[in-house]
Amino acid sequence: MDDSVYKRVWALAIAGWWTTLIATIWLTAVWFTWLALVKAEPAWVLSLWGGGDLTWSEVRRLTLVFFGVMKLMLWAWVMATICVTLWARRLKRIAQS
């Protein structure tokens, strides 16, 4: 078997785990920043979101949905990265046989 396939799949797995780490750190930092903003409830946030009839309860609901979707996407990414990692390990075993 060609060793370059294993190396490419392993590189993909490593890149996937780094991407997962960076996305998790980013999501956590944004979440804590958002919690600080929600606690303060500054008026400029509502005007930044379009103002009008927008209330803080709607903003909280929308951001909760946003973070929920982001976490689901991160979960799907982790599952794909696990799959690629297991594939790389299997390729390594096959190459050693």
C-alpha positions in Angstrom: 0.0 0.0 0.0 1.1 3.5 -0.7 2.4 5.2 2.4 1.5 8.7 1.1 -2.2 7.9 1.6 -1.6 7.1 5.3 0.4 10.3 5.7 -2.3 12.5 4.1 -5.1 10.9 6.1 -3.1 11.3 9.3 -2.4 15.0 8.4 -6.1 15.5 7.9 -6.8 13.9 11.3 -4.3 16.2 13.0 -5.7 19.3 11.2 -9.2 18.2 12.3 -8.2 18.0 16.0 -6.5 21.4 15.8 -9.6 22.9 14.2 -11.7 21.4 16.9 -9.5 22.9 19.6 -9.6 26.3 18.0 -13.3 26.2 17.4 -13.9 25.2 21.0 -11.8 28.0 22.4 -13.5 30.5 20.1 -17.0 29.3 21.0 -16.2 29.4 24.8 -14.7 32.9 24.6 -17.6 34.3 22.6 -20.1 32.6 25.0 -18.5 34.3 28.1 -18.3 37.6 26.3 -22.0 37.3 25.4 -22.9 36.4 29.0 -21.2 39.6 30.1 -23.1 41.6 27.5 -26.4 40.0 28.4 -25.9 40.8 32.1 -25.2 44.5 31.4 -28.0 44.8 28.7 -26.5 47.8 27.0 -28.8 49.7 24.7 -26.3 49.8 21.9 -26.6 46.1 21.4 -30.3 46.3 20.6 -29.6 49.2 18.1 -26.8 47.2 16.6 -29.2 44.3 16.0 -31.6 46.6 14.2 -33.4 48.3 17.1 -37.1 48.7 16.5 -39.3 46.3 18.5 -36.5 44.0 19.4 -36.4 43.1 23.1 -33.8 41.5 25.2 -35.8 38.3 25.5 -35.8 37.9 21.7 -32.1 38.6 21.6 -31.4 35.9 24.3 -33.5 33.4 22.4 -31.8 34.1 19.1 -28.3 33.8 20.6 -29.3 30.6 22.4 -30.3 29.1 19.1 -27.1 30.4 17.4 -24.9 28.8 20.1 -27.0 25.6 20.0 -26.5 25.3 16.2 -22.8 26.0 16.6 -22.4 23.3 19.2 -24.2 20.8 17.0 -21.9 21.7 14.1 -18.9 21.3 16.4 -20.2 17.9 17.5 -20.6 16.8 13.9 -17.0 18.0 13.2 -15.7 16.0 16.2 -17.5 12.9 14.9 -15.9 13.3 11.5 -12.5 13.9 13.0 -12.8 10.7 15.1 -13.8 8.8 11.9 -10.7 10.1 10.1 -8.4 9.4 13.0 -9.7 5.8 13.2 -9.3 5.5 9.4 -5.7 6.6 9.7 -4.9 4.1 12.4 -6.4 1.3 10.3 -4.3 2.4 7.3 -1.2 2.3 9.5 -2.0 -1.2 10.7 -2.6 -2.4 7.2 0.7 -0.8 6.0 2.6 -2.6 8.8 1.1 -6.0 8.0 
